[in-house]
Every structure is written in C-alpha cells, then in structure tokens.
Amino acid sequence: MIVTREYNPNKDDIIYHYCDANAFHAICTNRRLRFNDLHSMNDYLEIHWGYSVWEKVAGKLIPEFGFEFIDYIDNKIHTNGFRGLVIGCCFSKDGDVLSQWRGYADDGKGYVIGFNAKELMGLPIRALEVLYDEEKQFQEIEKIVRALHEAEKKVKEKFSSDFNTMVHLLGYDLCSMKNPAFAEEKEVRLIHILDFERSGKFLKLKDYGGNYFGEEREGEKVQFRIKQDIPTPYIDLDFSNNDKINPIVEVLIGPKNDVMESSISIFMETIGLENVEIKKSSASYR
C-alpha cells in the first residue's frame, strides 16, 4: 500500500543485520533469518507509533470525509490484529553505526552480516524502508486515505473487497513508521504475516508460506521463545533457496569483539559460505 517506500534494491545493494555472536553463528550455520513478533522489538512503541500518526490524520480528515468513512478504516486497522500477526526481520543500510553496535550487537561484542539485498527479495516478504520524519509520515497516510476516498467515489459497491484489502495493507504497513529518535538506524524492514485460525475455543498461529524465489512453498513451523517471561512467536526463513545461493557478502566484527578476521574467514569458508569479505568495525568503542 505504501508504494513510495517499498524497498526495491539494485543488484549490488547491501543491507546489514546487527546481531550477537550466538545469532551470527545460527544465521550462518543454518542459512536462516529469524522473523520475530514486532511487539517484542527493543522499542516499546515499535508497532504503535504508526497508529498514533494515523489517529492524527483521522482527526484532521473526519470533518472533510465524514465520521463513517474514517471510522470504517480505523475499525479495519484494528481488526488486523485478529486477522494476522506481523513478524519482521530488521536491517540497516549502514553496517557500522556505533549506536546500533551498542543496541543490537551485544554492546559491540557481536557481528554485522551484510546481505545482498536483491537476493533476499526472493523470500516471501514485504520490504519497506522505515520512515522517521513525523511530518512525512502524516503526509503519506493522508495521501493514501485521500486516494482511497477518491477511489471509493468511483465504484458502486461500498467498501468493496479491494478497498478492504488496501485498508488492511495500510494497517500492516504502519509498522514501518518509527520515532524520529531512531533515524540513525536507516532501517529496512522485511515483514511477513502469520495467520490466526480457529483451534477449538481458541486461536492458533499458522504460516501459510508464500512465494520463495519464484515458486510457491508451504509455510514454516511457528515456534516460540521466552522473552521477558512471555512466549514470543517466530519463524525462521531459509535465505539460501535450499543452498542454491549465498546472499551473505560481508561480515563486520564488532568494535569490542577481539576475534581475528582470519578466524571468521576460516569459519565461513569451512561451512560453505565462500568469498565473504571479513573486516573489523571502524567504530571507536571500548
């Protein structure tokens, strides 16, 4: 829905994933990226910031478009939480930022993995560049709502299935708007949707898969880990297309990580991830 920020990388573009040593080992060994519930991210406003901007836009547009139209969109955005769960994996366009080493890579003792962005687009994901400017966030949502209103005036069927699909996409894409305080992160967010389905009197999560590198495949097993005493869902997606490709092109060693570059090179070559550039962070941090 937010097509202006859909991330469409060029052939040689690289996006960077900050992680601790255990995650680095798991990603490289298993050739998988973990997609986590966005509610469990480091910023407690992670999933709520975009909605707060939507509320401001809605308040402005009610006098012009009427309460019924705006309230219908708001209800649909709210029901997204019952239709599916947004999970994501976070990257940066900058692979050597001190604040990110501190926040996401074990206080500088971890690693950054640089991926060929174009190859990651083969996963069943929606890729969005995160927007940090609050004024632009407001303008973007307003533009989308105006487009929806204009389209609605041209069709006979009120709130059609196509209209509802666009509104649901808007609701999901709000997760790619963040507090301006995080602008240094230059984040690219890959998102995937898990579906809720009935299980007796309750609900359970199900991954229905999607298009992997040009072919439809079944979904992954939804798993849980304990974070801050809460069971948190995730899935792991194979970025190697069953070992046919290796999108890892760089590894940066954290500024407080004393491992030798040759040790990481030997590790990568031995497990079959060949010709990966290994280098030390240039950030000064002790």
Summary of the structure (lengths in Angstrom):
residues: 286
radius of gyration: 20.4
end to end distance: 43.4
largest distance: 66.7
contacts: 846
relative contact order: 0.21
helix: 41%
strand: 29%
